[in-house]
Amino acid sequence: MRLRASLKPRAYRALVKRFSVVVERDEDGYYVASVPELPGCYTQARTLGELAERVREAVELYLEAEGRAGKVKAVDARFVEVA
């Protein structure tokens, strides 16, 4: 990532916001993700890889709509799947 290369590690970490993501599988086999810290922020996908991209995008759009996008330069979403 270009931003990271231009900043010292500590400065980069200050710009990254991490969110917890709850992942479930629905009856049709889709992965459904929600972000508890951001009410109404959720998405779904067929694969976890695709879900990761969609969650990142959903969080970025949520923050943009809330007017907080300028305060966070990168979004890091972590996944844990529980069966």
Secondary structure, 3 states (H helix, E strand, C coil): CHHHHHCCHHHHHHHEEEEECEEEECCCCCEEEECCCCCCCEEEECCHHHHHHHHHHHHHHHHHHHCCHHHCCEEEEECCECC
